[in-house]
Amino acid sequence: MKKILIIEDDISIAEIERDFLEINGYAATIMTDGAQGLAEALSGQYALILLDLMLPGMDGYQVCRELRRESSVPIIMLSAKGEVFDKVLGLELGADDYMIKPFDSKELVARVKAILRRVGTSKSSSGTTIEQQGQFVEYPDLIVNLTNYAVIYMGHTIEMPPKELELLYFLAASPNQVFTREQLLDNIWGYEYLGDTRTVDVHIKRLREKIKDHQAWGLSTVWGIGYKFEVKR
């Protein structure tokens, strides 16, 4: 049974979330304080974090920032703030998804399931000597494995949230093909982010911070259109 941590100071909302998750086969723990929630999240026993923004002790943005320094556990941010700025900031800090309150509990469970389906049960940790299996792409100094959700760059495993890895894999699996932001949204996020093309830009920025361009390949911007994984011939 996968464990989910709910960091939410409104206990009535947290209990509704917990009940729906438990009905769907998950074990859920509630924390109502930001700092205590962060400490619990760092215990490493949770498959996913539901993180409210307005929290006592430490707000959700700070919790997300601190958590991302040490963990790639998937994070869904929950907030009454529906402004594009708030959403983009959450994504830039490392959240995998962002839901605006009030939301339907069934949709929340659907998003949790969608993210957890994408998360592999194992990750490579000892470099390129590990034989790759399943769905993966390989370039000089880069292996992106979609089956076990592992990225090996320059001989080292790179931790990254599921959406970043999926975006990198999708681009790298079709070298030199240009994709519009709308196409990337449709293929990686589906209906959830329809029209919010800044989501793609945020994730590309985060990928570039972790995966620097190589002499043989790189993430390229095609101005006015979108992005491509460019293989240099």
C-alpha positions in Angstrom: 0.0 0.0 0.0 1.5 3.3 -1.1 1.7 6.0 1.5 0.8 9.6 0.9 1.6 12.6 3.1 -1.0 15.3 3.4 0.4 18.6 4.6 -2.7 20.8 5.2 -3.7 23.0 8.1 -7.5 22.8 7.5 -8.2 19.5 9.2 -11.6 19.2 7.6 -10.2 19.4 4.1 -7.3 17.1 5.1 -9.7 14.5 6.4 -11.8 14.5 3.2 -8.6 14.1 1.2 -7.4 11.2 3.4 -10.8 9.4 3.3 -10.9 9.5 -0.6 -7.3 8.3 -0.8 -7.9 5.5 1.7 -11.0 4.4 -0.2 -8.8 4.1 -3.3 -6.3 1.9 -1.6 -3.7 4.4 -0.3 -2.5 5.0 3.3 -2.6 8.7 4.2 -0.9 10.6 7.0 -1.9 14.2 7.9 0.4 16.9 9.1 -1.0 20.4 9.8 2.3 22.4 10.3 4.7 23.3 7.5 7.9 22.6 9.3 6.7 19.4 10.9 5.3 18.3 7.5 8.7 18.9 5.9 10.5 16.8 8.5 7.9 14.0 8.0 8.3 14.2 4.2 12.0 13.9 4.5 11.6 10.6 6.2 11.5 9.0 2.8 8.6 6.7 3.5 6.0 8.5 1.2 5.3 7.9 -2.4 3.7 11.3 -2.9 3.1 14.6 -1.0 -0.1 16.7 -1.1 1.1 20.1 -0.1 -1.1 23.1 0.8 0.4 26.6 0.3 -0.9 28.5 3.3 0.6 26.7 6.3 1.7 27.7 9.8 5.3 27.5 10.7 6.5 27.3 7.1 4.5 28.0 3.9 4.1 25.5 1.1 6.6 27.2 -1.2 9.3 27.0 1.4 8.4 23.4 2.2 8.6 22.5 -1.5 12.0 24.3 -1.9 13.6 22.6 1.0 12.1 19.2 0.0 13.5 19.4 -3.5 17.0 19.9 -2.2 17.0 16.4 -0.9 14.2 14.5 -2.5 12.5 13.9 -5.9 9.3 12.6 -4.3 6.3 13.7 -6.4 4.5 16.8 -5.0 1.0 18.1 -5.8 0.5 21.6 -4.6 -3.0 22.6 -3.4 -4.0 26.2 -3.2 -6.9 28.7 -3.3 -4.5 31.0 -5.3 -5.4 30.6 -8.9 -3.1 33.3 -10.4 -0.7 32.2 -13.1 2.2 33.6 -11.1 1.4 31.4 -8.1 1.1 28.3 -10.3 4.4 29.0 -12.2 6.2 29.7 -9.0 5.1 26.4 -7.5 6.2 24.5 -10.6 9.6 26.4 -10.7 10.2 25.3 -7.1 9.7 21.7 -8.1 6.0 20.7 -7.8 4.8 18.1 -10.3 1.2 19.3 -10.3 -0.9 22.2 -9.0 -4.6 22.1 -8.2 -6.7 25.1 -7.3 -9.2 24.9 -4.5 -12.0 24.0 -4.4 -11.5 20.9 -6.4 -13.4 17.6 -6.8 -11.9 14.9 -4.6 -12.3 12.4 -7.4 -10.1 14.6 -9.7 -7.5 14.7 -6.9 -7.4 11.0 -6.7 -7.2 10.7 -10.5 -4.2 13.0 -10.5 -2.5 11.1 -7.7 -3.0 7.8 -9.6 -1.7 9.4 -12.8 1.5 10.5 -11.2 2.1 7.3 -9.3 1.6 5.2 -12.4 4.5 7.1 -13.9 6.9 6.6 -11.0 9.1 3.5 -11.3 9.7 1.2 -8.4 13.4 1.2 -8.9 16.2 3.5 -9.9 19.7 3.0 -11.1 22.3 4.2 -8.6 25.7 3.0 -9.8 26.2 4.7 -13.2 26.3 3.4 -16.7 27.6 0.0 -15.8 24.0 -1.0 -15.1 22.5 -2.8 -18.1 19.4 -0.8 -19.2 16.1 -2.6 -19.7 12.6 -1.5 -20.8 12.0 1.8 -22.5 15.1 4.0 -22.6 17.1 6.3 -24.9 20.8 6.5 -24.9 23.2 9.2 -26.1 26.8 10.0 -25.2 26.9 10.6 -21.5 23.1 10.4 -21.2 20.6 7.6 -20.5 17.0 8.3 -19.9 15.0 5.2 -18.8 11.3 5.6 -18.7 10.7 2.1 -17.3 12.5 2.6 -14.0 12.4 6.4 -14.1 16.2 6.8 -14.0 18.4 9.4 -15.6 22.1 8.8 -15.8 24.1 11.9 -16.9 27.9 11.9 -17.1 28.0 8.6 -15.2 25.9 9.8 -12.3 22.2 9.3 -11.5 20.3 12.6 -11.6 17.2 12.9 -9.4 14.3 14.6 -11.0 10.5 14.6 -10.6 8.4 12.4 -12.9 7.2 15.2 -15.3 10.7 16.4 -15.9 11.9 12.9 -16.8 8.9 12.3 -19.0 9.5 15.5 -20.9 13.2 14.7 -21.4 12.4 11.2 -22.5 9.7 12.4 -24.9 12.0 14.9 -26.6 15.0 12.6 -26.6 13.0 9.7 -28.1 12.4 11.9 -31.2 15.8 13.5 -31.9 15.7 16.7 -34.0 11.9 16.8 -34.1 10.4 20.1 -33.2 7.4 20.0 -30.8 5.2 23.0 -30.1 4.4 23.7 -26.4 0.8 22.6 -27.1 2.0 19.3 -28.4 4.2 18.8 -25.3 1.4 19.7 -23.0 -0.9 17.2 -24.7 1.6 14.4 -24.6 3.0 14.9 -21.1 0.3 16.6 -19.1 -2.9 15.8 -21.0 -6.0 17.8 -20.4 -4.8 19.0 -17.0 -2.8 21.9 -18.3 -4.6 22.7 -21.5 -3.6 26.2 -22.6 -1.0 26.8 -19.9 2.1 26.7 -22.1 4.3 28.3 -19.4 4.3 25.0 -17.7 6.5 23.6 -20.5 8.9 26.5 -20.3 9.3 26.0 -16.5 10.1 22.4 -16.9 12.5 23.0 -19.7 14.3 25.5 -17.5 14.6 23.0 -14.7 15.9 20.4 -17.1 18.6 22.7 -18.4 19.7 23.4 -14.8 20.4 19.6 -14.3 21.3 18.5 -17.8 23.8 20.8 -19.5 24.2 20.7 -23.3 26.6 18.2 -24.6 28.9 18.5 -27.6 26.8 15.7 -29.2 23.3 16.8 -28.2 21.3 19.4 -26.4 17.9 20.9 -25.5 17.2 23.5 -28.1 14.6 26.3 -28.3 13.0 26.8 -31.7 11.9 30.4 -31.4 8.2 31.0 -32.0 7.5 27.3 -32.1 8.7 25.2 -29.2 11.6 22.8 -28.4 13.6 19.9 -29.7 16.3 17.5 -28.5 19.0 18.4 -31.0 21.5 15.7 -32.0 24.5 17.4 -33.5 25.8 15.5 -36.5 
